[in-house]
Amino acid sequence: MLDSHFVFIPKQTVRYVTELTECIKVKSSDEDVDDSNEFVKFFPSFIWAVRDFTLERKIDGKDATENDYLEFALKLKHGTSKKVMEHNLPRECIQKLFPSRTCFTFSFPTAPENVSCLERLDPADLSTEFLEVTGRFCKFVFDKSDVKKLKDGYTVTGRVLGHLAKTYVDTISSGAVPCLENAVIAMAMIENQAAVKEGLEVYQSGMEKLKNSFPLELKLVSSEHQRLSSMATQTFMTRSFRDTDGKHLKSLEEKLNELFDGYLCQNEQASKKRCEDLLSSLSATMTEKLKQGVYAKSGGYDLFCKDLEDIVKKYSSQTNKEVKVLSILHNLMTF
């Protein structure tokens, strides 16, 4: 379930292959359904590694390739006796579950007297034929290992492989049968939640930088929100996995809008403070005149109107298009 190649050594019990479909489930349904056809979609390729091969590779007296030898070894017998059925069952399973099959026949690695110390042998003491097959075997594994994919074609990355391995191990440890569908669902939840988090981090990182320039015109804040939202969505899409109903994408969009509302509020507060501070500074002289009763004297009204007009002009020129410029100015006009 995790590998690109399944290396099978014939000296292992062949019956093990017949138990694969009993130890793995594709779907989570409790119904007793034969989903063996589904296994082919995600099972690895099959490598038949024959150790200590001493036979001649001949079929009907003719030289045969390693793959020919494999197919000959998997040939079914005719009949319905118990012995015939026991012979055929594992071979039928291999043919059905592993349409991609390759064989390597390894000769005895060294002289019999060296077998007890194989791990300490110098490469020069190993059989040249054994080394040749070993080289071809390694090259095949490295060159022909397709990227691992799940049954829906999703590529298994290193991170995803880690999630799958943990899920399978936890399931087996609990005594249950590993189920690909359940593992994929669990992995999708983990990956999509992480994708939402990464998208939000991209958005927040950009908006926090923009926040340092608050207060800003609403148009500028909205424009940056749109740009960063697009980046956040792209980040999410890059990592998301099987969000078929768009549940997690919708969650991301809702969280982005919530954050945007928060930044709008902060921008308004910054604008309000700046406008209030500016207006307080500009109107300080006028406020002092009011306290001293300057405007209550003859000609005071005209002076009041002139001072107020000067304040409004300076205020308007310095506040530009800030979001709270009018509401704060309204407060001045009504004091």
HUGI-V395718 format. One record per helix or strand of 2 or more residues. SS is the DSSP state (2 for helix, 1 for strand). FROM is the first residue (numbers start at 1). TO is the last residue. Records with the same first field share a line. If there is no record, write none. Layout:
BEGIN
SS->FROM-TO ; FROM-TO
END
This chain:
BEGIN
1->5-8 ; 24-25 ; 45-50 ; 58-59 ; 62-63 ; 101-105 ; 178-179
2->15-18 ; 20-23 ; 36-39 ; 66-73 ; 82-97 ; 112-120 ; 123-125 ; 128-143 ; 158-173 ; 180-211 ; 218-239 ; 247-282 ; 284-292 ; 294-296 ; 300-319 ; 325-333
END
